[in-house]
Amino acid sequence: MRKAVLGAIGAAVTIIMGGAAHAEPAIWKASDSDSEIWLFGSVHLLNEDSVWRTDILETALSEADLFYYEVPLDAEAQAEIQALVQQRGLNGEGETLNGYLTDEQAALLEEIAPSVGLTAAQMQPMKPWLANLTLGVMAIQKAGYNPQSGVEMKLIAETPDARERFLETPEEQIMILSGGSDEVQAGALQATLEQLRDDPDLFDRMVAAWENGDAEALDTLMVDSMKDVDPAIYEALIVRRNAAWVEDIKALMEGDEDALVTVGAGHLVGEGGVPALLQAEGYTVERVQ
């Protein structure tokens, strides 16, 4: 069975997971002679009672000069994202979601969509990538996870605006999510539907791995599963973005400021993760939590 990161899309936005009890997610620190960069893997939707802040994270928050996130989350950015989704995620007149799908995929959509509170008819105005993202987010929210409790939403509310930096613009992120051929996007949607049908506990295993700081399990469940869906999606959502972010961090290292970089947990694990790439560039990288 092909797995998905609740569609490969859920991993780009990197990976949406929930929490419970007390979590100790993985944190790395990269350094050179005059800079320290903490790398914290985030989750975008969390259980409201999740406890994930630790002494090491508090140290990073208190010592960092700059705070890097994937994209801004303020009202202006949200409005821009909504406009971009309208432009790139909705079909034109006379087009339907089923028009991108095989008969088998359309039948699967009809079967599975009600499990997250939608109907196939309600999804017809969407292009496959947006349908995929919508299904994933709806499934997670139905399970009790809240975007207002996500890591970034909590951290960005307290870090000073003047010291915040962003690795991508809203437009860049939507372009990444909506990229790829219609066939590739339809295949990712199919993978999400199959996962919701055949492996509903996959998300819970991701949650447990994140809470326990199990980077190896996260690499298997998130990154390897995305490769299984389609190498092109993995290349777009993980490989190219990780490489771009490493260049940003290298530029930051040229100065003498310390920073806390908070990005989706799937971007920090495995041989292609940001910590491993920075280590390959010659920086000192250690896992501190």
N, C-alpha and C positions, 0 to 999 in steps of 0.2 A: 504494500500500500504506500502510495506517495504521501509523505507528511507535508504539513505546511506550518508556517509560523502564524497560525490562524490566517492562512493565505500567506504568501511570502510578504505581503504588505505589512502585516502586523509587526514583523521584525524591523522594518525600516523605521517605523516610527517608534520603531525600535524597541521596540520590543516591549510589548505591553504585558505587564504581569501584576499579580496581586500579592499581598502579604498577609501575614498573621503572626501573632505572638511577637517574639523578638527576633529580628533578622540581623545577620552580620554579612551583608553582601561584600563581594570582593572589592578591594581597593589596591591600586598599584601606585608607586611613586617613581617617576623618571627624573633624573637629575644630571646636571653637568657641574662645572666648577662654581657657578654662581646662581643657578636656578633650580627650583624644585617644582615639579608638576604632578599633582595628584590626579589620578584617573579613576573615576567612580562610575560604575555601571548603573544606569538608571532603569526605572520601570515607569511607564507613563500613566497607568491606572493602578490604583492600590486599594486594598481593603482599608476602610476608615480607621480600623483599630490596629493597623500595622505599626510596629515599632522597629524602625530600621536605622535610627541615628545612633552612632557609637562614639566613643571617645576619640577614635582616630579621625572620623569624619569631622567631629567638632574641632579638632586640632587643625585640620585642613581649612575649614571655614574661617577659623580665627587668624591663620597665618597667611592665607592667600591674598595677593594684591589684586588679582583679577579672577573673574568667574566666567568660564566658558560653557555655553549650552549649545544644543544643536540649532534651534531656531528661537526667535523671540515669541513670547506667549501673551503679549499685551493685547488690548482691545484692537488696536490698529492692525497688528499682525493677524489676529483672528479674522478680522473683516477682509483682509487681503487674501487669506487662505480660502475663505468662503467664496469670494469672487473667482478665484482661480479654479476651485472645484466646479463651480457653475460652468466656467469656460471649457475646462478639459475633461470633466467627469460626466457631463450629461449629453445624451444623444440629441441629434438634430431631428427636425420634423420628419416623420416617417420611419425613423430608426428605432430599433428596440434592442434590449439586451440579448434576447433570444436570437437576434440576427447574427450575433457573434459566436453563438454556441452551436455545438452539434446537438442532434436530437437527444443523445444520451446525457449531455451536460444540462440541457434544458429540463429534462425529466428529473435529474438530480436536484436542480434548483427548486423545482416544484415540490419535491419531497422534503427538502431540508430547511428551506427558508422559514416555514412556520415554527421551527424549533427555537428561533431567536425572536419571534414575534413579528415576522414580516410575511408577506406573500410574494410569490414570483411576479404577480401582476404589479405590485408596488415597486419592484426593482427594475421593471422594464425601461424606465427613462435613463438608467445608469449605464455607463460603459463598464466593461468587465473589471477594470482596476478599482473603480469606485464601489462596485457591488461587492468585490472581495473585501475591501477595507471596511465597508459598512457591516457585512456579516460578522467579521472578526470582532469589531468593536461592540456590536450589539450582543454577541455571545458573551463577551467578557462582562459587560455591564449587567446582563441578565444574571450572571453568576455572583453579582454583588460588589463588583469593583467600580471605583469612582474616579474619573479623571481629575476631580478637584483634590484628591488625596495623593496624586502621583508625585514622584520624587521631584521633578522639575517645578511643578506648581508650588510645592512647599518651599523649595530652596530659593526660587527666583523671587518669591514674595519677601524674602528677608535680605538678599544680597543687594548692595547698593547699585542703583541703575547705572551710575557713572562708571562703575567697575565691571559691568557685564559686557561680554563679547559673545558673538554668535558665529558658529562655523558654517551655517548655511542661511540663505534667505528663504522666506516662505515660497517664493517662486521656484527657487532651485529645488526645494524639497518636493513640491508638487510635480515638477518636471521629472524628477527621479521616480516618484511613485507611479506616474502615468506613462512612463516610457515603456519601450518594448513593443513588439508587434501585437496585433490583435490576438493572434494565435497563442503567443506566450502568455498574455494576460488572461485569456480564457482558460488556459491550462492551470494557471495559478488559482483561479477561481474554483476550478474543478477540484484541485488539491485541498482547498479549504473546505469545500462541501464534503469531500470524502473524510477529512479529519473530523469534522463535526459529527458525521454519521458513525465512523468506525472507531475513533479514538478520542472520545470526549474528555478523557482524563489527561491528555497530553499537556494541557495548560497547567494543571495542578502539579505535574512533575516539573515543569519549568519553574513554577513558583517555589517549590521545595528546593530546587537546585540554586536559585537566586538567594533565597533566605539563608541557605547553608554555605554560601560562597563557593559552591562546587563548580569551578570554571570548566572542568572537563565535561561534566554532565551538560552544562549550558552549551558548550561547543557542539556536543552530539545532538542535543534536542533542537537547537536553534539553527546553527550554521550548517551542520551536515544535512539537516532536514531541508533547508533551503536549496542546497546543492541538488538534492534529490528531486525537488520540484522542477527546477530548470537552472542550468549553469548560467544562463544569460541574466536571470533575475539575481542570482547570487553575485555575479560580477557587478551589476548596477547598484544593488542595495548595500553590499558589504565591501567588496574589493576596492572599487573606485573611490568610495567615500572614505574608507579607512586610509587609503593612500593620500587623499587630499588633506585629511585632518592631520596626518603625520607631518606633512609639509607646513601646515599652520603651527604645529607645536614646535617644529624645528626653528621656525622664524621667531617664535616666542622665546626659545632657548637662547637665541642670540643676545637677548637683553639680560637683565638681572632680576626680573620680577618673578615671583612665585604665583602659581595659578592652580585652581581646582577646575578640572575639565569633567563635566558630567554629560555622558552620552549613553545611548542605549546599550544594555549589558552585552548584547550579542556582538558589539563592535570591539570588545576588549578581550575576547577569549580566543584560544587556538593560535596556530602558527601564523594566521593572517590577521590576528588582532592587533590593535594599536600598540599595546605594550611590547609584543614580540617584534613588531616592525621598528619601534624606537630602539630596542636593544640591538637589532641588526644594524642600525645606523651608528652604533657605537656609544649610545647613552647608557648610563647606569640605570637599570630598571629593577625594582624589587617589589614583591608583593608585600604589602604592609598590613593587610587584613584579608 
